[in-house]
Each structure stands twice: as C-alpha cells, then as structure tokens.
Amino acid sequence: MDQSLQEIMEKARDLSFTYGIRRMSLNEIRSKLAVSKTDFNKHVKSKNDFVVKLLEFERERFKSIFDEYNFEGVNAIDILLTVGKEVALRFKDVYPSLTYELNKYYPELYQQHFEIRKNFVFDKIKINLTKGIDQGFYRQDLSIELVARLFISRLIDLHNPEFFPPEKFSYDTLFNFMFDHLIRGIANSKGLQYYEEKIKSLNTQSI
C-alpha cells in the first residue's frame, strides 16, 4: 500500500468509525475526506474496493507492530505485553458495531479479511507459545494448537456487540483483560512470578 493511499485510508478509518460505511456513498466519503476526485479515484474504484482497502489497512496496522519491534531473543511474556499494549493503543477506537456492519453487509469481503488476519495471529501465537515453553516461562504440558485456537475464538467474541456492548466495554479494556487471562493461563510458576513483577513495575512507572 503506497503512501498516498495510506494517508487516505488513515482518514477513512476515522470517518468509518464516526459514520459507519454502509450509509455513505463514495462521493460522500470523498467529500468528507477532502480528497480530490482524481486522487481518490486513482486508488478506489468502487464501494467494495473501498472496503477491501480499508480492511487491508487495518491488517497492515496490526502487522506493523511486528515490523517495528525486534522480538528476536526477547522474553515471550515481554512480547505479549508489548503487543498487547500496542494493540490496545492503536485499536482502542475500534467499535464492535463497525465489525458487525462489515460482516453483515460485506460478508465475503469481511470473511476474506478475517481469514487472513486469523492466520497471521494464529501463527504469531504459536510462535510465542513455543518460545515461552523453550524459555521456561510457559507450562510444558500446553497444547499449542488448542491454546492458539482458543485465543482466536476469544478474539472473535471480542467483536460481538451482543456480548460486549461498546457503551459498556471499550476495546482496549477488553483486549487487555483477554491478554492478562491468556498469560495467567499459560504461564508456569516462574512465568507468573515474572509477569506479576513486570506488571507491578509497569504500574509503578505509570503513576
């Protein structure tokens, strides 16, 4: 995704959270973005194309966390804490209602997006679990496949507004709680001690 399209999608992302996608025409979107018709049409060919590129932009935002940080040789728990912090920060304005809207009115496009994202997250979780076991911070008896699948299922539930109404639960609160629950479920005694000390240290720094 080139720079000019990224800039358009950054604005379009905020616009989608405010107004939703379905009820806005492409002309309305372009007008609210204050982008010239020439520049907009160069990148966006149709409403479906707009949705595809918006979802691609969301995936790139998530992937960029792993591109920006060098996790080679880093403690597996520290990796989860870093990723959790960055996701909560970068996606704190995500509303389950928007995910619901995309899934309802653009089901094929959303499912394609979801499969790509799911596979990416699934692979990253499996890598982290393997690393944590090898480093002696996670339980040796973990089923990597099962834990990774359970994490994905919880991630799906996170976007269900019937389970978690956005007026009651913010995305970053839910995501942080889910990550805390994950770490406490997979860590051994050594890992839990390290995690508790790390959380205490982070809380002290934030005061």
C-alpha positions in Angstrom: 0.0 0.0 0.0 1.6 3.2 -1.2 2.0 6.4 1.0 -0.8 8.4 -0.6 -3.3 5.5 -0.2 -2.2 5.0 3.4 -3.0 8.7 4.1 -6.4 8.4 2.5 -7.2 5.2 4.5 -6.0 6.7 7.7 -8.6 9.4 7.4 -11.2 7.0 6.0 -10.7 4.8 9.1 -11.7 7.6 11.4 -14.6 8.5 9.1 -15.9 4.9 9.2 -15.8 4.8 13.0 -17.8 8.1 13.1 -20.4 7.5 10.4 -20.3 3.8 9.5 -19.6 2.6 6.0 -22.9 1.3 4.5 -24.9 4.5 4.6 -22.2 6.7 2.9 -21.7 6.8 -0.9 -18.3 7.1 -2.4 -18.9 10.7 -3.2 -19.8 11.4 0.4 -16.8 9.6 1.6 -14.5 11.5 -0.8 -16.1 14.8 0.2 -15.8 14.2 3.9 -12.2 13.2 3.4 -11.5 16.4 1.4 -9.6 14.4 -1.2 -9.6 15.4 -4.8 -11.7 13.2 -7.1 -8.7 12.4 -9.2 -6.6 11.2 -6.3 -9.5 9.3 -4.8 -10.5 7.6 -8.0 -6.9 6.6 -8.7 -7.0 4.4 -5.6 -10.6 3.5 -5.1 -12.7 2.0 -7.9 -15.9 1.1 -6.1 -17.5 0.8 -2.7 -16.4 -2.8 -2.4 -12.9 -1.7 -3.4 -13.0 0.9 -0.6 -14.0 -1.7 1.9 -11.2 -4.1 0.7 -8.6 -1.4 1.0 -9.9 -0.3 4.4 -9.6 -3.8 5.7 -6.2 -4.2 4.2 -5.1 -1.0 6.0 -6.3 -2.5 9.3 -4.3 -5.6 8.8 -1.2 -3.5 7.9 -1.7 -1.5 11.1 -1.6 -4.8 13.1 1.3 -6.3 11.2 3.4 -3.1 11.6 3.7 -3.9 15.3 5.8 -6.9 14.5 7.7 -4.9 11.8 8.6 -2.1 14.2 9.8 -4.3 17.1 12.7 -6.7 17.0 11.5 -9.6 19.1 14.5 -11.8 18.5 15.7 -13.2 21.8 13.1 -11.3 23.8 11.2 -12.9 26.7 7.9 -14.4 25.4 5.9 -12.7 28.2 7.5 -9.3 27.3 6.5 -9.9 23.7 2.9 -10.4 24.7 2.9 -7.4 26.9 4.4 -5.2 24.2 1.9 -6.5 21.5 -1.0 -6.1 23.9 0.0 -2.6 24.8 0.4 -1.6 21.1 -2.9 -3.2 20.0 -4.8 -1.6 22.8 -3.2 1.8 21.8 -3.6 1.5 18.1 -7.1 -0.1 18.0 -8.7 1.5 21.1 -11.2 3.3 18.8 -12.4 0.1 17.2 -16.1 -0.4 17.7 -17.8 -3.9 17.6 -20.7 -2.3 15.7 -18.4 -1.5 12.8 -17.2 -5.1 12.6 -20.8 -6.2 12.8 -21.7 -3.9 10.0 -18.9 -5.1 7.7 -19.7 -8.7 8.4 -23.4 -8.2 7.7 -23.3 -6.1 4.6 -20.0 -7.1 3.1 -19.8 -10.7 4.3 -17.5 -12.1 1.6 -15.0 -9.2 1.9 -15.0 -9.4 5.6 -14.6 -13.2 5.7 -11.6 -12.9 3.4 -10.1 -10.2 5.7 -10.9 -12.3 8.7 -9.2 -15.4 7.4 -6.0 -13.6 6.5 -5.9 -11.9 9.9 -6.8 -15.1 11.8 -4.0 -17.0 10.1 -1.5 -14.2 10.9 -2.5 -14.1 14.6 -2.6 -17.8 14.8 1.0 -18.2 13.6 2.2 -15.4 15.9 0.5 -17.0 18.9 2.0 -20.4 18.1 5.5 -18.9 17.7 5.1 -17.1 21.1 3.9 -20.3 22.9 6.8 -22.3 21.5 9.2 -19.6 22.6 7.7 -19.3 26.1 7.9 -23.1 26.6 11.5 -23.2 25.4 12.5 -20.3 27.7 10.9 -22.0 30.7 8.1 -19.4 31.3 5.1 -21.4 30.0 3.8 -24.7 31.1 5.4 -27.7 29.4 2.0 -29.5 29.1 0.4 -26.8 26.9 -1.3 -27.9 23.7 0.0 -25.1 21.4 -2.7 -25.8 18.8 -5.5 -25.7 21.3 -4.4 -22.6 23.1 -3.9 -20.7 19.8 -7.4 -21.7 18.6 -9.0 -20.7 22.0 -7.3 -17.3 21.7 -8.7 -16.8 18.2 -12.2 -17.8 19.4 -11.9 -15.2 22.2 -10.7 -12.6 19.7 -13.9 -13.3 17.6 -16.1 -12.8 20.7 -14.4 -9.5 21.4 -16.0 -8.0 18.3 -19.5 -9.2 19.1 -21.6 -6.2 20.3 -24.2 -8.5 21.8 -21.6 -10.0 24.2 -19.7 -6.8 24.8 -21.8 -3.6 24.2 -19.4 -0.8 23.2 -21.1 1.6 25.5 -20.1 -0.6 28.5 -16.8 -2.1 27.4 -14.0 -0.3 25.5 -11.9 -2.4 23.1 -8.6 -1.7 24.9 -10.2 -2.7 28.2 -11.4 -6.0 26.7 -8.2 -6.7 24.9 -6.0 -6.1 28.0 -8.2 -8.3 30.1 -8.0 -11.1 27.4 -4.2 -10.9 27.3 -4.0 -10.9 31.1 -6.2 -14.0 31.2 -4.1 -15.7 28.4 -0.8 -15.1 30.2 -2.1 -16.4 33.6 -3.5 -19.5 31.9 -0.3 -20.5 30.0 2.5 -19.4 32.4 4.1 -21.7 34.9 5.1 -20.6 38.4 8.3 -18.9 37.1 6.4 -17.2 34.4 3.7 -16.0 36.7 6.2 -14.6 39.1 8.0 -12.7 36.3 4.6 -11.5 35.0 3.5 -10.2 38.4 6.8 -8.4 38.9 6.6 -6.9 35.4 3.0 -5.7 35.9 3.9 -4.2 39.3 6.9 -2.4 37.7 4.8 -1.1 34.8 2.1 0.1 37.2 4.7 2.0 39.3 6.1 3.7 36.2 2.6 4.9 35.1 2.0 6.6 38.5 
